[in-house]
């Protein structure tokens, strides 16, 4: 059977990770009272060509932990931002950290909290068959003005998968991103995915994205009136006998922003994930490179890494 390939959602944002459950996953036994305590650590780090560095370290205390798709607890995060090589600014955040299912048709996750000034975090709900999902995300803009003035964005959107047959899928995403101030963005994304070799889970993808800003260049984050990117991508994904997922992808295409020439677009990523229901050790690793981000400009190098390990007692 072909494991259907996923197209990553916008934000990105990036704080929540989901994957297909392996056929070999085994639900953990119930503890007394039905609770299975756990704990975990997550690390996020990024760097770019303009000497902006971000580091976030999060500790998780979980009253109940049954794997990546079902948990309940709190999370505490320390974040360090160094925009454009300037002085580092530190922030502390606290979140409610929750995930569960609704019957056998829907899965949801929410990490909602505050930095002491405003609500931050993300939440999503998706169908068990992956054909539709809905998300919201709120975070600070990691630029000098963003950190100094408290410029945030709130991103609300939906993803849909439209399978054509066993080897071909069309995906679509539509969203609205509201920034502090007057700017609002309409986001549209789509992709066509063709499975080249089912045995290897190798696919060729054509990804396209577009956004329109109502108040371009309002602050110091990258904000042209219109932006478009077309990116052919090759992706290979494999599962081992224990259910761990390994995925590599790379793409090279073109991008254009209002007031600039067409330029090359580059993308590469590596992902490793444990089975979603693994409880003794549940982990993920993601490394991504692109030459575009929310705060950068065209032909802009950006590297991001995420690492998480959670375990049950």
Secondary structure, DSSP 8 states (H G I E B T S, - for coil): ---------S----S-------TT-------GGG---EEEEEEEEEEETTS-EEEEEEEEEEEEESSTTSEEEEEEEEEEEEGGG---EEEEEEEEEEEEEETTTEEEEEEEEESSSSEEEEEEEEETTSSEEEEEEEEE--SHHHHHHT-EEEEEEEEEEEEEETTEEEEEEEEEEEESSS-EEEEEEEEEEEEEETTTTEEEEEEEEEEEESSTTSSSS---SEEEEEEEEEEEEEE-TT--EEEEEEEEEEEEETTS--EEEEEEEEEEE--TT--SSEEEEEEEEES--SSS-SS--EEEEEEEEEEE-
